Amino acid sequence: MIAKLKGLLDETGTDWAVIDVSGVGYLVHCSTKTLAALGEVGEGCTVFTDLQVSENDMRLLGFASAAERDWFRLLTQVQGVGSKVALAILSALSPEEVQAACAGGDAAMVARAQGVGPKLAGRIVNELKDKAGALPLISGGVAAQTLAPGGGASADAVSALENLGFKPAVAARAVATALSELGEGAGESDLIRVALKRAAG
């Protein structure tokens, strides 16, 4: 499994880029936002990747951040959402906007993506609403630490705040803020202590 590529931007197209890694060119399919973030041809770049294999095809998808890749994976879990539709959504909306739309039940925002009708947008929002609320919100254009399912001090801290009665989105936002203040190595108890202050505020 190829998780990340770091090399030189060799060539770009409307929805793809070639990343030269030590003389080997990797063709990665990207959203327009990722393509814009890669920089100029000949410059160094890093892309997070997801390898998709089907009976007739094998393609590498590239993303500017781990958060964008994680949202791509979540989106493609929804029935009717393939890689093309997921990339269209991530071309129209940033990971922050996708998360906010799903957490807030805003299907109209998701429907702004090309090829996504109201019915599919509604299904996406309904199926991903709980998952969106359980993730730390992404702020400042930089991906906050993404929670692996059922793991990590951040996930435990979010769960603890939810058990205290905070809504998932509020708990996730507070823990994300605490994480940015304390650093990624922060323990669960410290995260809960700082997140409670932020949530209460």
C-alpha positions in Angstrom: 0.0 0.0 0.0 1.4 3.4 -1.0 0.4 5.9 1.7 2.4 9.0 0.7 4.7 10.2 -2.1 7.3 12.9 -1.7 9.2 14.1 -4.8 9.1 16.6 -7.7 5.9 17.7 -9.5 6.7 16.5 -13.0 3.5 17.1 -15.0 -0.1 18.0 -14.4 -3.5 17.7 -16.2 -7.1 18.6 -15.5 -7.5 16.0 -12.8 -4.1 14.3 -12.5 -0.5 14.9 -11.7 2.8 13.0 -12.2 5.1 12.9 -9.1 8.7 12.0 -9.8 10.1 10.0 -6.9 13.7 9.2 -7.5 13.2 8.8 -11.2 9.9 6.9 -11.0 6.9 8.8 -12.2 3.7 8.1 -10.3 0.4 9.1 -11.9 -2.0 10.3 -9.2 -5.6 11.4 -9.8 -6.4 14.5 -7.7 -9.1 17.0 -6.9 -8.7 20.5 -8.3 -7.9 21.8 -4.8 -5.1 19.3 -4.4 -3.7 20.2 -7.9 -3.7 23.9 -6.9 -1.9 23.1 -3.7 0.9 21.1 -5.3 2.7 24.1 -6.6 4.6 24.6 -9.9 6.0 21.9 -12.1 9.6 21.1 -11.0 9.0 22.0 -7.4 9.1 19.6 -4.5 5.7 18.3 -3.3 4.1 15.7 -1.0 0.9 13.9 -1.6 -1.0 11.5 0.6 -2.4 8.6 -1.5 -5.0 6.0 -1.6 -4.6 3.0 -4.0 -7.8 1.7 -5.6 -7.9 -1.7 -7.3 -10.7 -3.0 -9.4 -11.1 -5.9 -11.9 -10.0 -3.7 -14.8 -8.2 -0.8 -13.3 -5.6 0.2 -10.7 -5.3 3.9 -9.8 -3.6 6.0 -7.3 -5.5 8.9 -5.8 -3.5 11.9 -4.5 -4.5 14.4 -1.7 -2.9 17.5 -0.4 -3.6 16.5 3.2 -4.3 13.4 5.3 -7.7 15.0 6.1 -8.7 15.2 2.5 -7.7 11.5 2.0 -9.6 10.5 5.0 -12.7 12.3 3.8 -12.3 10.7 0.4 -12.3 7.3 2.0 -15.4 8.2 4.1 -17.3 9.5 1.0 -16.6 6.4 -1.1 -18.1 4.3 1.7 -21.5 5.8 0.8 -23.5 3.8 -1.7 -23.5 5.6 -5.1 -20.3 7.5 -4.4 -17.3 6.3 -6.4 -13.9 7.9 -6.7 -15.0 10.3 -9.4 -17.9 11.7 -7.4 -15.8 11.8 -4.2 -13.1 13.8 -6.0 -15.8 16.1 -7.5 -17.0 16.8 -4.0 -13.5 17.5 -2.7 -12.9 19.8 -5.8 -16.0 21.8 -4.8 -15.5 21.8 -1.1 -12.5 21.7 1.3 -12.3 19.0 3.9 -13.4 21.6 6.4 -16.5 22.4 4.4 -17.4 18.7 3.8 -17.1 18.1 7.5 -19.2 21.1 8.4 -21.8 20.2 5.8 -22.1 16.6 7.1 -22.0 17.5 10.8 -24.7 20.2 10.2 -26.9 18.2 7.9 -26.4 20.7 5.0 -27.1 18.6 1.9 -27.4 21.7 -0.3 -23.7 22.5 0.3 -22.7 19.0 -0.8 -25.0 19.2 -3.8 -22.8 22.1 -5.1 -20.4 19.5 -6.4 -20.6 18.5 -10.1 -22.6 15.3 -10.6 -24.1 15.3 -7.1 -27.9 15.6 -7.0 -30.1 16.5 -4.0 -30.9 12.8 -3.3 -27.3 11.7 -3.3 -26.2 14.7 -1.3 -28.9 13.9 1.3 -27.7 10.3 1.6 -24.1 11.4 2.0 -25.0 13.8 4.8 -27.2 11.3 6.6 -24.7 8.5 6.5 -21.7 10.6 7.5 -23.3 12.9 10.0 -22.3 10.9 13.1 -18.8 10.3 11.7 -18.3 14.0 11.0 -19.3 14.9 14.5 -16.9 12.4 16.0 -13.9 13.8 14.2 -11.9 16.8 15.5 -12.8 19.8 13.3 -10.2 21.0 10.9 -9.2 24.6 11.4 -6.9 27.1 9.8 -6.6 25.1 6.6 -4.3 22.6 8.4 -5.5 19.1 9.1 -6.0 18.4 12.8 -5.0 15.0 13.9 -7.4 12.5 12.3 -8.8 9.9 14.5 -8.4 6.3 13.6 -11.6 4.4 14.4 -11.8 3.6 18.0 -8.3 4.7 18.9 -6.1 7.4 20.4 -6.3 9.8 23.3 -8.2 12.3 21.1 -11.0 9.8 20.4 -11.2 8.9 24.1 -11.4 12.6 25.0 -14.2 13.3 22.5 -16.1 10.3 23.9 -15.6 11.5 27.4 -17.0 14.9 26.6 -20.0 13.3 24.8 -20.7 11.2 27.9 -20.8 14.5 29.9 -23.6 15.7 27.6 -21.8 17.7 25.0 -22.9 17.3 21.4 -20.4 15.4 19.1 -19.5 18.4 17.0 -19.0 20.6 20.2 -16.9 17.9 21.8 -14.8 17.3 18.7 -14.2 21.1 18.2 -13.1 21.5 21.8 -10.7 18.5 21.7 -9.3 19.7 18.4 -8.6 23.1 20.0 -7.0 21.4 23.1 -4.9 19.2 20.8 -3.6 22.3 18.9 -2.7 23.9 22.2 -1.1 20.9 23.9 0.5 19.2 20.9 -0.1 15.8 19.4 1.6 14.0 22.3 -0.9 15.2 24.9 -2.5 12.6 27.1 -6.3 11.9 27.4 -6.6 13.6 30.9 -4.9 16.8 29.8 -7.0 16.9 26.6 -10.2 16.5 28.6 -9.2 19.2 31.1 -8.4 21.8 28.4 -11.3 20.7 26.1 -13.8 21.1 29.0 -12.7 24.7 29.4 -13.0 25.4 25.7 -16.4 23.7 25.4 -17.8 25.5 28.5 -16.5 28.8 27.1 
